[in-house]
Amino acid sequence: MSEPQPQPTRAEIEKTMRGNRRLLSVSRNWIVIALVFLFVYTGLSLTAPVFMKLGMEGPANVIYRIYSPMCHQFAFRSWFFFGDQVAYPRETAGSNLDSFEDYAARDEHFDGVNLSDWSDELMVKARTFHGNEEMGYKTALCERDVAIYLAMFLAGLAFIPVRDWLRPAPIWLYLILGLGPIGLDGTSQLFSYPPLEMWPVRETIPVFRAATGALFGIMNVWLAFPYIERSVRETITELEEKLAFAEQQLVAVDREQ
């Protein structure tokens, strides 16, 4: 016969309870944690141009570097603050805004760069260009990324009052509204550039990039958050049961002493 398992000590029970209480607190506040993360992640990217405007290039450069692995940061696909325009799309986008080429040609950062052709040199220069007094200063995330995360934050806020009954978005609807527009825009743009060049170079206007990004962000929340909420509620129930059992164990331990 196997020997009976030793009963946990009061210290062991209390240690387990502390861990479960922390997990329970996180589970009950998961939506707040997610929203704080989205707010900070989006908001911090918007502070880079503010620091640049204030002449605080050190903090601004740190922020640009932090976001660099997550975004291409091309100047012609980014929002700008404190300048003539909010964005400077390439001439091929067909925007009503004055083109990136017109403004970049007046900045020494782009000296010697053929602004009309797509090249590695142009990509590097557009990525490392933070702005100037005339154009203003770019955000650390591109137009589409800002729209994605800002939309996710706002959609997350809207999710709070309906979290008890909202069902996840159907997969077919997510594919059509969430992935469809942003996928078509991104791939058609990608395939128009070297080395593929399947059709004439295509750039989209800032409003369209923001719209497809925002739609993607909203659909991400509609699809994911109800699933997370359902899973978290199951976790909360399990943790509450474990804590109730641990309370009973403590009572039993006290009686034995």
C-alpha positions as CSV (number, residue, x, y, z in Angstrom):
1,M,0.0,0.0,0.0
2,S,1.2,3.5,-0.8
3,E,1.9,5.8,2.1
4,P,-0.6,8.7,2.6
5,Q,0.5,12.0,1.2
6,P,1.7,14.4,3.9
7,Q,-0.7,17.3,4.5
8,P,0.6,20.7,3.5
9,T,1.7,23.0,6.3
10,R,0.0,26.4,7.0
11,A,2.9,28.2,5.4
12,E,2.6,26.2,2.2
13,I,-1.1,26.7,2.0
14,E,-0.8,30.4,2.6
15,K,1.9,30.7,0.0
16,T,-0.3,28.9,-2.6
17,M,-3.2,31.2,-1.6
18,R,-1.2,34.3,-2.2
19,G,-0.2,33.2,-5.6
20,N,-3.8,32.3,-6.5
21,R,-5.1,35.6,-5.2
22,R,-2.6,37.4,-7.4
23,L,-3.8,35.4,-10.4
24,L,-7.4,36.1,-9.4
25,S,-6.7,39.8,-9.3
26,V,-5.1,39.8,-12.8
27,S,-7.9,37.7,-14.2
28,R,-10.6,40.0,-12.8
29,N,-8.8,43.0,-14.2
30,W,-7.5,41.6,-17.5
31,I,-9.5,44.1,-19.6
32,V,-8.0,47.1,-17.7
33,I,-4.5,45.6,-18.1
34,A,-5.0,45.2,-21.8
35,L,-6.4,48.7,-22.2
36,V,-3.6,50.3,-20.2
37,F,-1.1,48.4,-22.4
38,L,-2.8,49.6,-25.7
39,F,-3.0,53.2,-24.3
40,V,0.7,53.3,-23.4
41,Y,1.9,51.6,-26.5
42,T,-0.1,53.9,-28.8
43,G,0.4,57.0,-26.7
44,L,4.2,56.6,-26.3
45,S,4.6,56.4,-30.1
46,L,2.8,59.8,-30.4
47,T,5.1,61.5,-27.9
48,A,8.2,61.2,-30.1
49,P,7.2,64.2,-32.3
50,V,6.4,66.2,-29.2
51,F,9.9,65.6,-27.8
52,M,11.3,66.6,-31.2
53,K,9.4,69.8,-31.2
54,L,10.6,70.6,-27.7
55,G,14.2,70.1,-28.8
56,M,14.5,67.0,-26.7
57,E,16.0,64.7,-29.4
58,G,17.5,62.2,-26.9
59,P,14.1,60.9,-25.5
60,A,12.6,61.1,-29.0
61,N,15.4,59.0,-30.5
62,V,15.0,56.4,-27.7
63,I,11.3,56.1,-28.6
64,Y,12.0,55.8,-32.3
65,R,14.5,53.0,-31.6
66,I,12.0,51.2,-29.3
67,Y,9.4,51.1,-32.0
68,S,11.8,50.5,-34.9
69,P,11.6,46.7,-34.8
70,M,7.8,46.8,-34.8
71,C,7.3,49.2,-37.7
72,H,8.9,50.4,-41.0
73,Q,8.6,54.0,-39.9
74,F,8.7,55.3,-43.5
75,A,8.2,59.1,-43.4
76,F,5.9,58.9,-46.4
77,R,3.6,56.5,-44.5
78,S,3.6,58.2,-41.1
79,W,1.7,60.9,-39.3
80,F,3.4,64.2,-38.7
81,F,2.8,66.7,-35.9
82,F,3.6,70.5,-35.8
83,G,4.2,70.9,-39.6
84,D,2.5,72.0,-42.8
85,Q,0.5,68.7,-43.1
86,V,-0.5,65.7,-41.1
87,A,1.1,63.4,-43.7
88,Y,3.3,63.4,-46.8
89,P,2.3,60.6,-49.1
90,R,4.3,59.8,-52.1
91,E,3.2,61.4,-55.4
92,T,2.0,58.0,-56.8
93,A,-0.7,57.9,-54.0
94,G,-2.7,60.6,-55.8
95,S,-3.5,62.4,-52.6
96,N,-4.7,66.0,-52.4
97,L,-1.8,66.6,-50.0
98,D,1.5,68.0,-51.2
99,S,3.8,65.0,-52.0
100,F,6.6,63.6,-49.9
101,E,8.9,64.2,-52.9
102,D,8.3,67.9,-52.9
103,Y,9.2,68.3,-49.3
104,A,12.0,65.8,-49.1
105,A,13.8,67.5,-52.0
106,R,14.3,70.5,-49.8
107,D,15.9,68.6,-46.9
108,E,19.6,67.8,-46.9
109,H,18.8,64.4,-45.3
110,F,17.7,63.3,-48.8
111,D,20.6,64.8,-50.8
112,G,21.6,62.5,-53.6
113,V,18.6,60.3,-53.2
114,N,16.4,59.6,-56.2
115,L,13.0,60.3,-54.6
116,S,11.0,59.0,-57.5
117,D,12.4,55.5,-57.6
118,W,12.0,52.8,-55.0
119,S,15.4,51.8,-53.6
120,D,17.1,50.6,-50.5
121,E,18.7,54.0,-50.1
122,L,15.2,55.7,-50.2
123,M,13.9,53.2,-47.6
124,V,16.8,53.8,-45.2
125,K,16.6,57.5,-45.6
126,A,12.8,57.6,-45.2
127,R,13.0,55.3,-42.1
128,T,15.7,57.4,-40.4
129,F,14.2,60.8,-41.2
130,H,12.4,62.2,-38.1
131,G,11.2,65.5,-39.6
132,N,12.1,69.1,-39.7
133,E,10.6,72.5,-38.8
134,E,8.7,72.7,-42.1
135,M,7.2,69.2,-42.3
136,G,6.9,68.7,-38.5
137,Y,8.0,65.5,-36.8
138,K,6.7,62.0,-37.5
139,T,5.2,59.5,-35.1
140,A,7.1,56.4,-34.1
141,L,4.5,54.2,-35.6
142,C,3.2,54.5,-39.2
143,E,-0.3,55.7,-40.1
144,R,-1.8,52.2,-40.3
145,D,-0.2,51.0,-37.0
146,V,-1.4,54.0,-35.1
147,A,-4.9,53.4,-36.4
148,I,-4.8,49.7,-35.5
149,Y,-3.8,50.1,-31.9
150,L,-5.9,53.2,-31.3
151,A,-8.9,51.4,-32.7
152,M,-8.2,48.4,-30.5
153,F,-8.1,50.7,-27.5
154,L,-11.4,52.4,-28.3
155,A,-13.0,49.1,-29.2
156,G,-11.8,47.7,-25.9
157,L,-13.5,50.5,-24.1
158,A,-16.7,49.8,-26.0
159,F,-16.4,46.1,-25.1
160,I,-16.6,46.7,-21.4
161,P,-20.4,47.4,-21.2
162,V,-21.3,44.5,-23.5
163,R,-18.7,41.9,-22.2
164,D,-21.4,39.8,-20.5
165,W,-23.3,39.0,-23.7
166,L,-21.2,39.9,-26.8
167,R,-20.3,36.8,-28.9
168,P,-17.1,36.7,-30.9
169,A,-17.2,37.9,-34.5
170,P,-17.8,35.0,-37.0
171,I,-14.6,33.9,-38.6
172,W,-16.1,34.6,-42.1
173,L,-16.9,38.2,-41.1
174,Y,-13.4,38.7,-39.6
175,L,-11.8,37.5,-42.8
176,I,-14.0,39.8,-44.9
177,L,-13.8,43.0,-42.8
178,G,-10.7,42.5,-40.7
179,L,-8.2,40.8,-43.0
180,G,-9.7,41.5,-46.4
181,P,-9.2,45.3,-46.7
182,I,-5.8,45.5,-45.0
183,G,-4.6,42.3,-46.8
184,L,-5.6,43.6,-50.3
185,D,-4.1,47.0,-49.7
186,G,-0.9,45.6,-48.3
187,T,-0.3,42.8,-50.8
188,S,-1.2,44.9,-53.8
189,Q,1.2,47.5,-52.6
190,L,3.9,45.0,-51.9
191,F,3.6,43.3,-55.3
192,S,3.9,46.5,-57.1
193,Y,7.5,47.2,-55.9
194,P,10.8,45.5,-56.8
195,P,11.6,42.7,-57.1
196,L,8.1,41.6,-58.1
197,E,6.8,44.6,-60.0
198,M,3.6,42.8,-61.0
199,W,1.9,46.1,-61.8
200,P,2.6,49.8,-61.6
201,V,3.8,51.1,-58.3
202,R,0.9,51.6,-55.9
203,E,0.7,53.8,-52.8
204,T,-2.5,54.5,-50.9
205,I,-3.6,57.8,-49.3
206,P,-3.3,58.2,-45.5
207,V,-7.0,58.1,-44.9
208,F,-7.3,54.7,-46.6
209,R,-4.4,53.3,-44.7
210,A,-5.9,54.5,-41.5
211,A,-9.3,53.2,-42.3
212,T,-8.1,49.7,-43.2
213,G,-5.9,49.7,-40.0
214,A,-8.8,50.8,-37.8
215,L,-11.1,48.2,-39.2
216,F,-8.5,45.5,-38.6
217,G,-8.1,46.7,-35.0
218,I,-11.8,46.7,-34.3
219,M,-12.3,43.2,-35.8
220,N,-9.3,42.0,-33.7
221,V,-11.1,43.1,-30.5
222,W,-14.5,41.7,-31.6
223,L,-12.9,38.3,-32.4
224,A,-10.5,37.9,-29.5
225,F,-11.9,39.7,-26.5
226,P,-15.1,37.7,-26.1
227,Y,-13.0,34.5,-26.2
228,I,-10.6,35.9,-23.7
229,E,-13.5,36.9,-21.4
230,R,-15.0,33.5,-21.6
231,S,-11.7,31.8,-20.8
232,V,-10.9,34.2,-18.0
233,R,-14.3,33.6,-16.3
234,E,-13.6,29.9,-16.3
235,T,-10.2,30.7,-14.7
236,I,-11.8,32.9,-12.1
237,T,-14.2,30.1,-11.1
238,E,-11.4,27.6,-10.8
239,L,-9.3,30.0,-8.7
240,E,-12.2,30.8,-6.4
241,E,-12.8,27.1,-5.8
242,K,-9.1,26.6,-5.1
243,L,-9.1,29.5,-2.6
244,A,-12.3,28.1,-0.9
245,F,-10.6,24.7,-0.6
246,A,-7.5,26.3,0.8
247,E,-9.5,28.1,3.4
248,Q,-11.0,24.7,4.5
249,Q,-7.4,23.3,4.7
250,L,-6.4,26.1,6.9
251,V,-9.3,25.4,9.3
252,A,-8.4,21.8,9.4
253,V,-4.7,22.6,10.1
254,D,-5.8,24.9,13.0
255,R,-7.9,22.2,14.5
256,E,-5.1,19.7,14.4
257,Q,-2.8,22.1,16.3
